[in-house]
Amino acid sequence: MSANLKPGSQVNTAQNPEKTKVLILGGTGEMGQWFTRFFKERGYEVTVWGKGGKTEIARKLEVPFASDLEKVVPESDIVIVSVPISVTEETIAEIAPKMKVGSLLMDFTSIKVKPVEVMRKFAPSGVEILGTHPMFGPTIPTIRGQTVILVPVKGRSEKWFPVIKKLFEEGGAHVEITTAAEHDRLVSVVQGLTHFAYITIGTTIDRLDFDIKRSRKFVSPVYDIMLDFVGRILGQNPYLYALIQMENTGVLEVHEAFIKECEELSRLVRVHDEESFVKKMKAAARKYGDTAHALRKSDKLINSRITEYETILNSVGKVCGFFHIYSGKIHVGTLEKAGLDEIVLTKLVSKGTSPHIKNKFVKLKLENLRMLSESELWKWRKENLEHSTRDISVLIPKGADPVVILNAINTNKQLATCEISDIYKGINLGDHKRINWEDCKEDCKGNWEDYKGNWGDYKEFNLIETEKEREETKRLGVTYRITVFGDCNANSVEADVTSLLCGLGCKIREKNLKQK
């Protein structure tokens, strides 16, 4: 980066999100894009910058691209450094001196000692600093349930630290507070050892020329999950993982301990020293602590995978919905087939689609999908399908509550909606009185019981010609308007609702009953 920036001026201390300007350096990278969306969704005014000048990413995110850092940096209330570890220090050294008094400088790197030192050195005394490490990657859909580590610096984080902490916690994240030194020591194992072990498993499989696909036919749940985590690491940016290993000075010590333990365990296996092997494993278990807790948590993970797959298997032949975790698209249709790693859907045609386009088959990889809940599927169908509307007019039993009957109708899962469109009330031997339900709703204000006897304001009558009709006017007449989901048979659903109403003691109104 090279920009001849001039020192900034005083900050506007207003911390309302809509008045807070956030600049993300590296905002066109994957993690930068993730946090651009995060801050933007919460009302912050976000601008991004990236070394490659990818303005098309900024357009996609619907935020400005900082083509002139000399202008944007001094105007920003929060500057976030989300660039590769290898250039983090030089980026901080160049940008920090140009920030305005009262603003906040944050870094999102996976090490903290060096970045915090550089921020303290180059940020003016009036600029606050906050080391930050999101413990998740850009493929995670939301911050809810994730961990964010914050490294506040005494005397340099008083104003902004509580603001940022609250922001993450309100999003559902767990915020852990620590020092830069403790962070790097713990992360040398949390990330350094974990990534090193997984990458080593991957490179070992490569060295053995092992058939992973074939091995999954002999899979145990633990092996299957382990392979997924190995693949997760191997499938991401290798330069990032190289820098995580190489930039944390504590990682080499961890490597040495790991390699020594591998060599020692291998030696015990080679000489068939069963007792020593068992002794080392038991010692490790004691150091680990609550292994029973770990067993229960891992069982829960394994069982959740099994339960999800069983739910999908049991849904074959039914209308289902799936959210694609990475594209954000929702696929809804009849589930035709479900395998261990793939499903086949006959997609539903949504409203607005050309009538010449028919339902089509689509194959989807299960690892990319989350099955929609019943309520999510219902909402999608209601908003995206063409529906059919039918009116069913009935005479309900004396003393019956039309709203209770309405609630019973609404239990039918093939209905998008059901509402009362009209109510009729017989008031004497010769007359039949019609009342518009919209007027009723306005007058009774939802309190049906208090309103039942209040019919005096309505004076619209029809002559009742027969004794049978005269008797029927003593019962309340109601028209229920049902809206049937577009993927259901409207005639069949209407018949089901009619049958329910008759079962509840309602009488279907005759077509030739005179109405005004």
C-alpha positions as CSV (number, residue, x, y, z in Angstrom):
1,M,0.0,0.0,0.0
2,S,1.2,3.4,-0.8
3,A,-0.7,6.6,0.0
4,N,0.6,9.9,1.1
5,L,-2.0,10.5,3.8
6,K,-2.4,13.6,5.9
7,P,-3.2,13.5,9.6
8,G,-6.9,13.5,10.4
9,S,-8.9,15.9,12.5
10,Q,-11.2,15.5,15.5
11,V,-13.8,12.7,15.4
12,N,-17.5,13.1,15.5
13,T,-18.1,11.2,18.8
14,A,-21.7,10.3,18.0
15,Q,-21.8,6.5,18.2
16,N,-25.2,5.9,16.6
17,P,-24.6,3.2,14.0
18,E,-26.1,5.3,11.2
19,K,-23.6,8.1,12.0
20,T,-20.6,5.8,12.4
21,K,-18.3,5.4,9.4
22,V,-16.5,2.1,9.2
23,L,-13.5,1.5,6.8
24,I,-12.5,-2.1,6.3
25,L,-9.0,-2.5,4.8
26,G,-9.2,-5.8,3.0
27,G,-12.9,-5.4,2.7
28,T,-12.9,-7.1,-0.7
29,G,-11.4,-10.3,0.8
30,E,-13.6,-13.1,2.1
31,M,-13.5,-12.2,5.8
32,G,-13.7,-8.5,5.0
33,Q,-16.8,-9.1,2.9
34,W,-18.3,-11.0,5.8
35,F,-17.8,-8.1,8.2
36,T,-18.9,-5.6,5.7
37,R,-22.3,-7.3,5.7
38,F,-22.2,-7.6,9.5
39,F,-21.7,-3.9,10.1
40,K,-24.0,-2.8,7.2
41,E,-26.9,-4.9,8.5
42,R,-26.6,-3.1,11.8
43,G,-26.9,0.3,10.3
44,Y,-23.2,1.3,10.0
45,E,-21.9,3.3,7.0
46,V,-19.3,1.0,5.6
47,T,-16.6,1.6,3.0
48,V,-14.2,-1.0,1.8
49,W,-10.7,-1.1,0.3
50,G,-8.7,-3.9,-1.2
51,K,-5.2,-4.0,-2.8
52,G,-6.6,-5.5,-6.0
53,G,-9.0,-2.6,-6.5
54,K,-11.9,-4.9,-6.9
55,T,-14.6,-2.3,-7.1
56,E,-17.1,-4.9,-8.5
57,I,-17.1,-6.6,-5.1
58,A,-18.0,-3.3,-3.4
59,R,-20.8,-2.8,-5.9
60,K,-22.1,-6.3,-5.1
61,L,-22.0,-5.5,-1.4
62,E,-23.7,-2.1,-2.2
63,V,-21.0,-0.1,-0.4
64,P,-18.5,2.5,-1.6
65,F,-14.9,1.5,-2.5
66,A,-12.2,3.7,-1.0
67,S,-10.4,4.8,-4.1
68,D,-8.8,7.7,-2.2
69,L,-7.5,6.5,1.2
70,E,-6.0,9.9,1.8
71,K,-9.6,11.2,2.1
72,V,-11.4,8.3,3.6
73,V,-9.1,7.3,6.4
74,P,-9.3,10.6,8.3
75,E,-13.1,10.6,7.9
76,S,-13.6,7.1,9.4
77,D,-14.7,6.5,13.0
78,I,-13.6,2.9,12.9
79,V,-10.8,1.4,10.7
80,I,-10.5,-2.3,10.6
81,V,-7.3,-4.0,9.3
82,S,-8.4,-7.3,7.7
83,V,-5.4,-8.0,5.4
84,P,-3.0,-11.0,5.3
85,I,-0.8,-11.4,8.4
86,S,2.3,-10.8,6.3
87,V,1.3,-7.2,5.5
88,T,-0.7,-6.4,8.6
89,E,2.2,-4.5,10.4
90,E,3.1,-2.3,7.4
91,T,-0.6,-1.5,6.8
92,I,-1.1,-0.5,10.4
93,A,2.2,1.6,10.4
94,E,1.0,3.5,7.3
95,I,-2.6,4.0,8.1
96,A,-2.7,4.5,11.9
97,P,-0.9,7.9,12.0
98,K,-3.5,9.4,9.7
99,M,-6.6,8.5,11.8
100,K,-8.5,11.2,13.6
101,V,-8.6,11.7,17.3
102,G,-11.3,9.7,19.0
103,S,-11.5,7.0,16.3
104,L,-10.9,3.3,16.7
105,L,-8.3,1.1,15.0
106,M,-8.9,-2.7,15.0
107,D,-7.0,-5.6,13.5
108,F,-8.6,-9.0,12.6
109,T,-5.4,-11.1,12.4
110,S,-5.0,-14.5,14.2
111,I,-1.9,-13.3,16.1
112,K,-2.0,-10.4,18.5
113,V,1.4,-9.5,20.1
114,K,2.9,-7.9,17.1
115,P,-0.2,-6.2,15.7
116,V,-1.0,-4.7,19.1
117,E,2.5,-3.5,19.5
118,V,2.5,-1.8,16.1
119,M,-0.9,-0.2,16.8
120,R,0.3,1.2,20.0
121,K,3.5,2.5,18.3
122,F,1.9,4.2,15.3
123,A,-1.6,5.2,16.4
124,P,-1.7,8.8,17.8
125,S,-2.5,9.0,21.5
126,G,-6.1,10.2,20.8
127,V,-6.8,7.1,18.7
128,E,-8.1,4.0,20.5
129,I,-6.9,0.5,19.6
130,L,-8.5,-2.9,20.0
131,G,-7.0,-6.2,19.0
132,T,-9.7,-8.5,17.6
133,H,-9.7,-12.2,16.5
134,P,-13.0,-13.7,15.2
135,M,-12.6,-17.4,15.8
136,F,-14.6,-18.4,12.7
137,G,-14.3,-18.3,9.0
138,P,-16.3,-16.6,6.2
139,T,-18.4,-19.6,5.5
140,I,-20.2,-19.3,8.8
141,P,-23.7,-17.7,8.1
142,T,-24.1,-15.7,11.2
143,I,-22.1,-14.6,14.3
144,R,-24.6,-16.3,16.6
145,G,-22.9,-18.9,18.7
146,Q,-19.4,-18.0,17.5
147,T,-16.4,-16.8,19.6
148,V,-14.8,-13.4,19.2
149,I,-11.6,-12.6,21.2
150,L,-11.0,-9.0,22.2
151,V,-7.6,-7.6,23.4
152,P,-8.3,-4.2,24.9
153,V,-5.2,-2.1,25.7
154,K,-5.2,-0.2,29.0
155,G,-5.7,3.5,28.5
156,R,-6.4,3.0,24.8
157,S,-9.8,1.2,24.7
158,E,-12.0,3.0,27.2
159,K,-14.6,4.5,24.8
160,W,-14.9,1.9,22.0
161,F,-14.3,-1.4,23.8
162,P,-17.8,-1.5,25.4
163,V,-19.4,-0.5,22.1
164,I,-17.7,-3.2,20.1
165,K,-18.2,-5.8,22.9
166,K,-21.9,-5.0,23.1
167,L,-22.2,-5.1,19.3
168,F,-20.8,-8.7,19.0
169,E,-22.8,-9.9,22.1
170,E,-26.1,-8.5,20.8
171,G,-25.4,-10.5,17.6
172,G,-25.2,-13.7,19.7
173,A,-21.5,-14.1,19.8
174,H,-19.5,-15.2,22.9
175,V,-16.8,-12.5,23.6
176,E,-13.6,-13.6,25.4
177,I,-11.4,-10.9,26.8
178,T,-7.6,-11.6,27.1
179,T,-4.1,-10.1,26.7
180,A,-2.1,-10.3,23.5
181,A,0.5,-12.6,25.1
182,E,-2.1,-15.0,26.4
183,H,-4.0,-15.0,23.1
184,D,-0.9,-16.0,21.1
185,R,0.1,-18.7,23.6
186,L,-3.4,-20.3,23.6
187,V,-3.9,-19.9,19.9
188,S,-0.6,-21.7,19.2
189,V,-2.4,-24.8,20.3
190,V,-6.1,-23.9,19.5
191,Q,-5.2,-23.1,15.9
192,G,-1.5,-24.0,15.5
193,L,-1.7,-27.5,16.7
194,T,-5.2,-28.3,15.4
195,H,-4.5,-27.0,11.9
196,F,-1.1,-28.7,11.9
197,A,-2.6,-32.1,12.8
198,Y,-5.4,-31.9,10.3
199,I,-3.1,-30.7,7.5
200,T,-0.6,-33.5,8.4
201,I,-3.5,-36.1,8.2
202,G,-4.3,-34.7,4.7
203,T,-0.6,-34.8,3.5
204,T,-0.2,-38.3,5.0
205,I,-3.3,-39.5,3.0
206,D,-1.8,-38.0,-0.1
207,R,1.6,-39.7,0.6
208,L,-0.2,-43.1,1.0
209,D,-2.1,-42.5,-2.2
210,F,-5.2,-43.5,-0.1
211,D,-8.6,-43.8,-1.7
212,I,-10.7,-41.5,0.5
213,K,-13.9,-42.0,-1.5
214,R,-13.6,-45.7,-1.2
215,S,-12.8,-45.5,2.5
216,R,-16.1,-43.7,3.2
217,K,-17.9,-47.0,2.3
218,F,-16.3,-48.4,5.5
219,V,-17.0,-45.3,7.5
220,S,-17.5,-44.9,11.2
221,P,-19.2,-41.7,12.4
222,V,-16.0,-40.4,14.1
223,Y,-13.9,-41.1,10.9
224,D,-16.5,-39.5,8.7
225,I,-16.5,-36.3,10.9
226,M,-12.7,-36.3,11.1
227,L,-12.5,-36.5,7.3
228,D,-14.9,-33.6,6.9
229,F,-12.8,-31.4,9.2
230,V,-9.6,-32.3,7.4
231,G,-11.3,-31.5,4.1
232,R,-12.6,-28.2,5.6
233,I,-9.1,-27.1,6.4
234,L,-7.5,-28.3,3.1
235,G,-10.2,-26.6,1.0
236,Q,-9.5,-23.1,2.3
237,N,-6.8,-20.6,1.6
238,P,-3.5,-22.4,2.0
239,Y,-1.6,-19.1,2.3
240,L,-3.7,-18.1,5.3
241,Y,-2.9,-21.4,7.0
242,A,0.8,-21.2,6.2
243,L,0.9,-17.7,7.8
244,I,-1.0,-18.9,10.9
245,Q,1.7,-21.6,11.4
246,M,4.7,-19.3,10.6
247,E,3.8,-15.9,12.2
248,N,3.0,-17.1,15.7
249,T,6.4,-17.6,17.4
250,G,4.9,-20.1,19.9
251,V,3.9,-22.6,17.2
252,L,7.3,-24.1,16.6
253,E,7.5,-25.2,20.3
254,V,4.1,-26.8,19.9
255,H,5.3,-28.6,16.7
256,E,8.3,-30.0,18.5
257,A,6.1,-31.4,21.3
258,F,3.7,-32.9,18.8
259,I,6.3,-34.6,16.7
260,K,8.1,-36.0,19.8
261,E,4.8,-37.5,21.0
262,C,4.1,-39.0,17.5
263,E,7.6,-40.5,17.5
264,E,7.2,-41.9,21.0
265,L,3.8,-43.4,20.4
266,S,5.0,-44.9,17.1
267,R,8.0,-46.4,18.9
268,L,5.7,-48.0,21.5
269,V,3.6,-49.5,18.8
270,R,6.7,-50.8,17.0
271,V,8.0,-52.6,20.0
272,H,4.5,-53.8,21.1
273,D,4.8,-52.0,24.5
274,E,1.1,-52.2,25.3
275,E,1.4,-51.1,28.9
276,S,3.4,-48.0,28.2
277,F,0.9,-47.0,25.4
278,V,-2.0,-47.4,27.8
279,K,-0.1,-45.5,30.5
280,K,0.4,-42.5,28.2
281,M,-3.2,-42.6,27.0
282,K,-4.5,-42.6,30.6
283,A,-2.1,-39.8,31.6
284,A,-3.4,-37.7,28.7
285,A,-7.0,-38.4,29.7
286,R,-6.3,-37.2,33.2
287,K,-4.8,-34.0,31.9
288,Y,-7.7,-33.6,29.5
289,G,-10.2,-33.6,32.4
290,D,-13.9,-34.3,31.7
291,T,-13.7,-36.9,29.0
292,A,-17.3,-38.0,29.7
293,H,-18.4,-34.5,28.8
294,A,-16.4,-34.7,25.5
295,L,-18.0,-38.1,24.8
296,R,-21.5,-36.7,25.3
297,K,-20.8,-33.7,23.1
298,S,-19.4,-35.8,20.3
299,D,-22.3,-38.2,20.6
300,K,-24.6,-35.3,20.2
301,L,-22.8,-34.2,17.1
302,I,-22.9,-37.7,15.6
303,N,-26.5,-38.2,16.5
304,S,-27.5,-34.8,15.0
305,R,-26.1,-35.9,11.7
306,I,-27.9,-39.2,11.9
307,T,-31.2,-37.5,12.9
308,E,-30.9,-35.0,10.1
309,Y,-30.4,-37.7,7.5
310,E,-33.3,-39.8,8.9
311,T,-35.5,-36.7,8.7
312,I,-34.5,-36.3,5.0
313,L,-35.0,-40.0,4.3
314,N,-38.5,-39.9,5.8
315,S,-39.4,-36.9,3.7
316,V,-39.0,-38.7,0.3
317,G,-42.2,-38.1,-1.7
318,K,-43.1,-35.0,0.3
319,V,-42.6,-31.3,-0.5
320,C,-39.4,-30.1,1.3
321,G,-37.3,-27.0,1.3
322,F,-33.5,-26.7,1.5
323,F,-31.3,-23.6,2.1
324,H,-28.0,-23.6,0.2
325,I,-25.5,-22.4,2.9
326,Y,-23.1,-20.9,0.4
327,S,-25.2,-19.5,-2.4
328,G,-28.1,-18.4,-0.1
329,K,-30.7,-19.8,-2.5
330,I,-33.7,-21.8,-1.3
331,H,-34.7,-24.9,-3.2
332,V,-38.3,-26.2,-2.7
333,G,-39.9,-29.2,-4.3
334,T,-40.9,-32.8,-4.0
335,L,-38.0,-34.8,-2.7
336,E,-37.6,-37.7,-5.2
337,K,-34.5,-39.3,-3.9
338,A,-32.1,-39.0,-0.9
339,G,-28.7,-40.6,-0.8
340,L,-25.8,-40.3,1.7
341,D,-24.4,-37.2,0.0
342,E,-27.0,-36.1,-2.6
343,I,-30.7,-35.4,-3.0
344,V,-32.9,-35.1,-6.0
345,L,-35.8,-32.6,-6.0
346,T,-38.6,-31.8,-8.5
347,K,-38.6,-28.1,-8.0
348,L,-41.8,-26.2,-7.6
349,V,-42.5,-23.4,-10.1
350,S,-42.9,-20.2,-8.2
351,K,-45.2,-17.3,-9.2
352,G,-44.0,-15.0,-11.9
353,T,-42.3,-17.9,-13.7
354,S,-43.1,-18.3,-17.4
355,P,-46.0,-20.7,-17.9
356,H,-43.8,-22.6,-20.5
357,I,-41.3,-23.5,-17.8
358,K,-42.2,-26.8,-16.1
359,N,-41.1,-28.3,-12.8
360,K,-37.5,-29.5,-13.2
361,F,-35.3,-32.0,-11.5
362,V,-32.3,-30.7,-9.6
363,K,-29.5,-32.6,-7.8
364,L,-28.0,-31.0,-4.7
365,K,-25.1,-32.0,-2.4
366,L,-26.2,-32.5,1.1
367,E,-23.1,-31.0,2.7
368,N,-24.1,-27.6,1.2
369,L,-27.7,-27.7,2.5
370,R,-29.8,-27.0,5.6
371,M,-33.3,-28.4,5.6
372,L,-35.9,-25.8,6.1
373,S,-38.1,-26.0,9.3
374,E,-41.8,-26.5,8.9
375,S,-42.4,-22.8,9.6
376,E,-39.7,-21.7,7.1
377,L,-41.1,-24.0,4.4
378,W,-44.7,-22.7,5.1
379,K,-43.5,-19.1,4.8
380,W,-41.7,-19.8,1.5
381,R,-44.7,-21.5,0.0
382,K,-47.0,-18.7,1.1
383,E,-44.8,-16.0,-0.5
384,N,-43.7,-17.7,-3.7
385,L,-46.5,-19.9,-5.0
386,E,-49.7,-19.1,-7.0
387,H,-52.6,-19.9,-4.7
388,S,-56.3,-20.8,-5.2
389,T,-59.1,-19.1,-3.2
390,R,-62.4,-20.6,-2.3
391,D,-65.4,-19.4,-0.3
392,I,-67.4,-21.9,1.9
393,S,-70.6,-20.6,3.5
394,V,-72.1,-22.5,6.4
395,L,-74.7,-22.2,9.2
396,I,-72.8,-22.9,12.4
397,P,-74.4,-24.6,15.5
398,K,-76.3,-22.4,17.9
399,G,-73.9,-20.9,20.5
400,A,-70.8,-21.9,18.4
401,D,-68.0,-19.4,18.1
402,P,-67.0,-18.7,14.4
403,V,-63.4,-17.9,15.5
404,V,-63.0,-21.2,17.2
405,I,-64.1,-22.9,14.0
406,L,-61.7,-20.7,12.1
407,N,-58.9,-21.9,14.2
408,A,-59.8,-25.5,13.6
409,I,-59.8,-24.9,9.8
410,N,-56.4,-23.3,10.1
411,T,-54.9,-26.6,11.3
412,N,-55.0,-27.8,7.7
413,K,-51.4,-27.6,6.6
414,Q,-52.4,-27.3,2.9
415,L,-53.9,-23.8,3.6
416,A,-51.9,-20.6,3.2
417,T,-54.6,-18.7,5.0
418,C,-58.2,-19.0,6.2
419,E,-60.3,-16.0,7.2
420,I,-63.9,-15.0,7.9
421,S,-65.1,-13.0,5.0
422,D,-68.8,-12.6,6.0
423,I,-71.2,-13.2,8.9
424,Y,-75.0,-13.6,8.7
425,K,-77.4,-13.3,11.6
426,G,-81.1,-14.2,11.8
427,I,-82.9,-11.9,14.2
428,N,-86.7,-12.7,14.0
429,L,-89.2,-15.1,12.3
430,G,-89.4,-13.2,9.1
431,D,-86.1,-11.7,8.5
432,H,-82.5,-12.7,7.6
433,K,-79.8,-10.1,8.3
434,R,-76.4,-9.9,6.5
435,I,-73.4,-8.4,8.3
436,N,-70.0,-7.6,6.6
437,W,-67.2,-9.2,8.6
438,E,-64.8,-6.3,8.0
439,D,-67.3,-4.1,9.7
440,C,-67.6,-6.6,12.5
441,K,-63.8,-6.7,13.0
442,E,-63.7,-2.9,13.3
443,D,-66.6,-2.8,15.8
444,C,-65.8,-5.7,18.0
445,K,-62.0,-5.0,18.0
446,G,-61.3,-8.7,18.3
447,N,-63.5,-9.2,21.3
448,W,-66.1,-11.6,19.9
449,E,-67.9,-12.5,23.1
450,D,-68.7,-8.8,23.9
451,Y,-69.9,-8.2,20.4
452,K,-72.2,-11.2,19.8
453,G,-75.4,-9.5,20.9
454,N,-74.7,-6.1,19.4
455,W,-76.4,-6.3,16.0
456,G,-78.6,-3.2,16.3
457,D,-76.6,-1.1,13.9
458,Y,-77.3,-3.3,10.9
459,K,-80.7,-3.0,9.2
460,E,-80.3,-5.0,5.9
461,F,-82.9,-7.8,5.7
462,N,-84.0,-10.5,3.2
463,L,-87.4,-12.1,3.2
464,I,-87.4,-15.7,4.5
465,E,-90.0,-17.7,2.4
466,T,-90.2,-21.1,4.1
467,E,-90.6,-22.5,7.6
468,K,-87.2,-24.3,7.1
469,E,-85.5,-21.1,6.1
470,R,-87.1,-19.3,9.0
471,E,-85.7,-21.9,11.4
472,E,-82.2,-21.7,9.8
473,T,-82.1,-17.9,10.4
474,K,-81.9,-18.6,14.1
475,R,-78.4,-20.0,13.4
476,L,-75.4,-17.8,12.7
477,G,-74.2,-18.0,9.0
478,V,-70.5,-17.6,8.3
479,T,-68.5,-17.5,5.0
480,Y,-64.9,-18.8,5.4
481,R,-62.5,-17.9,2.7
482,I,-59.7,-20.4,2.3
483,T,-56.5,-19.9,0.3
484,V,-55.0,-23.2,-0.8
485,F,-51.3,-23.5,-1.4
486,G,-50.4,-23.6,-5.1
487,D,-48.8,-27.0,-4.9
488,C,-52.0,-28.6,-3.5
489,N,-55.2,-29.8,-5.1
490,A,-57.7,-27.0,-4.4
491,N,-60.8,-29.2,-5.0
492,S,-59.5,-31.9,-2.6
493,V,-58.6,-29.3,0.1
494,E,-62.0,-27.7,-0.2
495,A,-63.6,-31.1,0.2
496,D,-61.5,-31.7,3.3
497,V,-62.5,-28.4,4.9
498,T,-66.1,-28.9,4.0
499,S,-66.0,-32.3,5.7
500,L,-64.4,-30.8,8.8
501,L,-67.1,-28.2,9.0
502,C,-69.9,-30.8,8.7
503,G,-68.2,-32.8,11.4
504,L,-68.3,-29.8,13.7
505,G,-72.1,-29.6,13.2
506,C,-72.1,-26.9,10.5
507,K,-74.6,-26.9,7.6
508,I,-73.4,-26.0,4.1
509,R,-75.7,-23.1,3.0
510,E,-77.9,-23.8,0.0
511,K,-76.8,-22.1,-3.2
512,N,-80.2,-20.6,-3.8
513,L,-80.5,-18.9,-0.4
514,K,-81.4,-15.3,-1.3
515,Q,-78.8,-12.7,-0.4
516,K,-78.7,-9.0,-1.1
